[in-house]
Amino acid sequence: MKTQTLTMDVEIPCLGFGTYLIADGEVAAAVSEAIRVGYRHIDTAEGYQNESGVGAGIKQALESEGLARSDLFVTTKLWPGNPAWGQSAKTTESTVTSLDESLERLGLDYVDLYLIHLPFERDQRLAQWRGLVELKRQGKARAIGVSNFSVKHIEELKAAGLPMPDANQIELHPWSQKPELVRYLNENAVTPIAYSSLVPLSTWRTAEGHDSAKTDQMKADGEQADASFKVMANKYGVSEAQVLLRWAIQKGYPVLPKSTNPDRIRKNADIFGFNLDNEDMAAIGKMDRGDGVAWAMGDPTKAP
């Protein structure tokens, strides 16, 4: 499995399995199948409310595939709490408690990566980051990072004299390439991890209950995007989704495709046997249209 260096001691598999919007009762089978076909990186979150199912899927796959816990890379995320939504903001102490509770649900002694899911209030972010630093010191998280953070949010951590994150999980795809943020992350040794890689396709989040912030114009443009990616897919003998995932891999971003369909789970993993040529990479590079649809950087009213 192709990996990328996250810290001096931690390698992150470039292919991850995302579990957002997979219900707790369904996710165990999907996770187990993903591990069976070769995924070694599983991504979940406290806010997804499916950590128990993810843990059950991991346990089942470790036993059936004869794998050790160290063969897998597991990410979960702290739900920070937002007073504007009537939630209590997590403190440094309750951040530590939150991971303990996530570990209990997952049935694990540690996670490989623990992230702050969203940036809400500044003082809250700093307090929670201190909690993550403590969890790394305790060995309950091998690496720590953030998700949906902007340059400003990360600079606040630096200004407070705190360690820099090991990773920032953000929406990254041809329609939302975030060149300035990615450049900053690379210059500061913060690994960008891509989510929502398949946004440009008209089939993205069309299932019942899988709402998205796509505008009508984006949905109409998705049909044109389908045609462009179909030409590329035919050229390489792969699917349109594989083209999008491969683009991210070639840009240096670990990816987190999600599916409950065994055939799609397998196809989404098959992204290392071909390369997009320079012409196609250049064409995709011209498709950028802004911040994307899953999270408006710094806008707590548009959380995923």
C-alpha positions as CSV (number, residue, x, y, z in Angstrom):
1,M,0.0,0.0,0.0
2,K,1.4,3.4,-1.0
3,T,1.9,5.6,2.0
4,Q,3.0,9.2,2.8
5,T,5.1,10.4,5.7
6,L,2.9,12.1,8.3
7,T,5.5,12.4,11.1
8,M,8.9,11.0,11.7
9,D,7.3,7.8,13.1
10,V,3.9,7.7,11.3
11,E,3.1,6.8,7.7
12,I,-0.4,7.4,6.4
13,P,-1.8,5.1,3.7
14,C,-2.8,7.2,0.6
15,L,-5.9,5.2,0.2
16,G,-8.5,5.6,3.0
17,F,-12.0,4.5,3.4
18,G,-14.5,7.2,4.4
19,T,-17.5,6.5,6.5
20,Y,-19.4,9.8,6.6
21,L,-23.2,9.3,6.1
22,I,-22.9,5.5,6.6
23,A,-25.3,4.6,9.4
24,D,-23.9,2.8,12.5
25,G,-25.9,-0.3,11.6
26,E,-24.5,-0.5,8.1
27,V,-21.0,0.6,8.5
28,A,-19.4,-2.6,10.0
29,A,-20.1,-4.6,6.8
30,A,-18.7,-1.8,4.6
31,V,-15.5,-1.3,6.7
32,S,-14.9,-5.1,6.8
33,E,-15.3,-5.3,3.0
34,A,-13.0,-2.4,2.5
35,I,-10.2,-3.9,4.6
36,R,-10.8,-7.3,2.9
37,V,-10.1,-5.7,-0.5
38,G,-7.0,-3.9,0.6
39,Y,-7.9,-0.6,2.3
40,R,-5.6,0.0,5.3
41,H,-6.8,3.4,6.4
42,I,-10.3,3.9,7.9
43,D,-11.7,7.3,8.6
44,T,-14.6,8.1,11.0
45,A,-15.6,10.8,13.5
46,E,-17.4,11.3,16.8
47,G,-19.9,13.5,14.8
48,Y,-20.7,10.7,12.3
49,Q,-22.3,8.7,15.2
50,N,-21.0,5.4,13.7
51,E,-17.8,4.7,15.7
52,S,-19.2,1.6,17.3
53,G,-20.0,0.1,13.9
54,V,-16.7,1.1,12.5
55,G,-15.0,-0.6,15.5
56,A,-17.1,-3.8,14.9
57,G,-16.0,-3.8,11.2
58,I,-12.4,-3.4,12.1
59,K,-12.5,-6.2,14.7
60,Q,-14.3,-8.5,12.2
61,A,-11.7,-7.8,9.4
62,L,-8.7,-8.1,11.7
63,E,-9.8,-11.6,12.7
64,S,-11.0,-12.8,9.2
65,E,-7.9,-11.4,7.4
66,G,-5.3,-12.4,10.0
67,L,-4.2,-8.8,10.4
68,A,-2.7,-7.0,13.4
69,R,-3.9,-3.7,14.8
70,S,-0.6,-2.2,13.6
71,D,-1.5,-3.1,10.0
72,L,-4.3,-0.5,10.0
73,F,-4.4,3.3,10.2
74,V,-7.5,4.6,12.0
75,T,-8.6,8.3,12.1
76,T,-11.3,9.7,14.2
77,K,-12.3,13.3,15.0
78,L,-13.3,15.4,18.0
79,W,-16.7,17.0,17.7
80,P,-15.7,20.4,19.2
81,G,-19.2,21.6,20.2
82,N,-20.7,24.9,19.1
83,P,-22.5,27.2,21.6
84,A,-24.2,28.9,18.7
85,W,-26.0,25.5,18.1
86,G,-26.8,25.1,21.7
87,Q,-23.8,22.7,22.3
88,S,-21.2,23.0,25.0
89,A,-17.7,23.8,23.7
90,K,-15.2,21.1,24.5
91,T,-12.5,22.1,26.9
92,T,-8.9,20.8,27.1
93,E,-10.1,18.3,29.7
94,S,-13.3,17.2,27.9
95,T,-11.3,16.8,24.7
96,V,-9.2,14.2,26.4
97,T,-12.3,12.5,27.7
98,S,-13.9,12.6,24.2
99,L,-11.1,10.5,22.7
100,D,-11.3,8.1,25.6
101,E,-15.0,7.6,24.7
102,S,-14.3,7.3,21.0
103,L,-11.7,4.6,21.8
104,E,-14.2,2.7,23.9
105,R,-16.7,2.8,21.0
106,L,-14.1,1.8,18.5
107,G,-12.7,-1.0,20.7
108,L,-9.2,0.4,20.3
109,D,-6.4,1.4,22.6
110,Y,-5.2,4.3,20.3
111,V,-5.9,6.0,17.0
112,D,-3.3,6.7,14.4
113,L,-4.7,10.2,13.8
114,Y,-7.0,12.4,15.8
115,L,-8.4,15.6,14.3
116,I,-10.4,18.6,15.5
117,H,-13.4,18.3,13.1
118,L,-14.2,22.0,12.6
119,P,-12.9,25.4,13.7
120,F,-15.4,27.3,15.8
121,E,-14.4,29.9,18.4
122,R,-10.7,30.9,18.7
123,D,-10.3,30.2,22.5
124,Q,-12.2,26.9,22.0
125,R,-9.8,25.9,19.2
126,L,-6.7,26.6,21.3
127,A,-8.1,24.7,24.4
128,Q,-9.0,21.7,22.2
129,W,-5.6,21.7,20.5
130,R,-3.9,21.6,23.9
131,G,-6.0,18.5,24.6
132,L,-4.8,16.9,21.4
133,V,-1.2,17.6,22.2
134,E,-1.8,15.9,25.6
135,L,-3.4,12.9,23.9
136,K,-0.4,12.5,21.6
137,R,1.9,12.7,24.7
138,Q,-0.2,10.0,26.3
139,G,0.1,7.8,23.2
140,K,-3.6,7.6,22.6
141,A,-3.1,9.4,19.3
142,R,0.0,8.7,17.3
143,A,-0.5,11.8,15.2
144,I,-2.8,14.8,15.6
145,G,-4.3,17.3,13.3
146,V,-7.2,19.4,12.2
147,S,-10.0,19.4,9.6
148,N,-11.5,22.3,7.7
149,F,-8.9,24.8,9.1
150,S,-7.8,27.8,7.1
151,V,-4.3,29.4,7.2
152,K,-5.6,31.8,9.8
153,H,-6.7,29.1,12.1
154,I,-3.4,27.2,11.9
155,E,-1.4,30.5,12.4
156,E,-3.3,31.0,15.6
157,L,-1.9,27.7,16.9
158,K,1.6,28.8,15.9
159,A,1.2,32.2,17.5
160,A,0.1,30.6,20.8
161,G,3.4,28.6,20.8
162,L,1.7,25.3,20.2
163,P,2.9,22.5,17.9
164,M,1.8,22.6,14.3
165,P,-0.8,20.0,13.2
166,D,0.5,16.9,11.4
167,A,-2.4,17.0,8.9
168,N,-5.4,19.1,7.8
169,Q,-8.3,17.1,6.3
170,I,-10.1,19.4,3.8
171,E,-12.4,19.3,0.8
172,L,-10.2,18.9,-2.2
173,H,-11.2,18.0,-5.7
174,P,-10.9,19.6,-9.2
175,W,-13.7,22.2,-8.4
176,S,-12.1,23.2,-5.1
177,Q,-8.3,23.0,-5.4
178,K,-7.4,25.6,-2.6
179,P,-3.9,26.4,-4.1
180,E,-3.0,29.0,-1.4
181,L,-4.0,26.8,1.5
182,V,-2.3,23.7,0.0
183,R,0.9,25.7,-0.6
184,Y,0.9,26.9,3.0
185,L,0.3,23.4,4.3
186,N,3.2,22.0,2.2
187,E,5.5,24.8,3.3
188,N,4.8,24.0,6.9
189,A,4.9,20.2,6.7
190,V,1.2,19.8,7.3
191,T,-0.2,16.9,5.2
192,P,-3.4,17.8,3.2
193,I,-5.9,15.0,3.3
194,A,-8.7,15.2,0.7
195,Y,-12.3,14.5,1.3
196,S,-15.3,14.8,-1.0
197,S,-13.1,13.9,-3.9
198,L,-16.0,13.1,-6.2
199,V,-18.0,16.3,-5.9
200,P,-17.8,17.3,-9.6
201,L,-19.7,14.1,-10.7
202,S,-23.5,14.4,-11.1
203,T,-23.9,11.2,-9.0
204,W,-22.2,12.6,-5.9
205,R,-24.6,12.5,-2.9
206,T,-27.7,11.8,-4.9
207,A,-28.9,9.0,-2.5
208,E,-31.9,9.8,-0.3
209,G,-30.9,11.6,2.8
210,H,-27.4,12.5,1.4
211,D,-28.0,16.2,1.0
212,S,-25.3,18.5,-0.3
213,A,-24.8,22.2,-0.8
214,K,-24.5,22.0,-4.6
215,T,-26.3,24.8,-6.3
216,D,-28.6,24.2,-9.3
217,Q,-25.8,25.6,-11.5
218,M,-23.3,23.1,-10.0
219,K,-25.7,20.3,-10.7
220,A,-26.1,21.4,-14.3
221,D,-22.3,21.7,-14.6
222,G,-21.9,18.2,-13.2
223,E,-23.3,16.8,-16.4
224,Q,-20.6,18.6,-18.4
225,A,-18.0,17.4,-15.9
226,D,-19.2,13.9,-16.3
227,A,-18.6,14.1,-20.0
228,S,-15.0,15.5,-19.5
229,F,-14.1,12.8,-17.0
230,K,-15.7,10.1,-19.1
231,V,-13.3,10.9,-21.9
232,M,-10.4,10.6,-19.6
233,A,-11.8,7.4,-18.0
234,N,-12.2,5.8,-21.4
235,K,-8.6,6.8,-22.2
236,Y,-7.2,4.9,-19.2
237,G,-9.8,2.1,-19.1
238,V,-11.1,3.2,-15.6
239,S,-14.2,4.9,-14.1
240,E,-14.7,8.6,-13.8
241,A,-14.4,8.2,-10.0
242,Q,-11.0,6.5,-10.4
243,V,-9.9,9.5,-12.5
244,L,-10.8,11.9,-9.7
245,L,-9.2,9.9,-7.0
246,R,-6.1,9.4,-9.1
247,W,-5.8,13.2,-9.7
248,A,-5.7,13.7,-5.9
249,I,-3.1,10.9,-5.4
250,Q,-0.9,12.5,-8.1
251,K,-1.3,15.9,-6.3
252,G,0.0,14.2,-3.1
253,Y,-3.3,14.0,-1.2
254,P,-4.4,10.8,0.7
255,V,-8.1,10.2,-0.3
256,L,-11.1,8.9,1.5
257,P,-13.7,7.5,-0.9
258,K,-16.9,6.2,0.6
259,S,-19.3,3.5,-0.6
260,T,-21.4,0.7,0.7
261,N,-21.4,-1.0,-2.7
262,P,-18.8,-3.8,-2.7
263,D,-18.0,-3.3,-6.4
264,R,-17.5,0.4,-6.0
265,I,-15.4,-0.2,-2.9
266,R,-13.1,-2.4,-4.9
267,K,-13.0,-0.1,-7.9
268,N,-12.2,3.0,-5.8
269,A,-9.2,1.1,-4.4
270,D,-7.8,0.4,-7.9
271,I,-6.1,3.7,-8.4
272,F,-2.5,2.8,-8.4
273,G,-2.2,1.0,-11.7
274,F,-2.3,4.0,-14.0
275,N,-1.2,7.7,-14.2
276,L,-3.0,10.7,-15.6
277,D,-0.7,12.3,-18.2
278,N,0.5,15.9,-18.1
279,E,-2.2,17.0,-20.6
280,D,-5.0,15.7,-18.4
281,M,-3.5,17.0,-15.2
282,A,-3.2,20.4,-16.8
283,A,-6.9,20.3,-18.0
284,I,-8.1,19.3,-14.6
285,G,-6.0,22.1,-13.1
286,K,-8.2,24.6,-15.0
287,M,-11.4,23.4,-13.5
288,D,-11.0,25.1,-10.1
289,R,-14.1,27.2,-9.1
290,G,-13.6,28.1,-5.5
291,D,-14.1,26.9,-2.0
292,G,-16.4,24.0,-2.7
293,V,-19.7,22.7,-1.2
294,A,-18.9,20.7,2.0
295,W,-17.6,23.5,4.3
296,A,-17.2,27.2,3.9
297,M,-13.9,27.9,5.6
298,G,-14.6,29.6,8.9
299,D,-18.4,29.7,8.4
300,P,-19.9,27.6,11.3
301,T,-23.3,27.7,9.6
302,K,-22.1,25.5,6.8
303,A,-20.6,22.5,8.6
304,P,-20.6,19.1,6.9
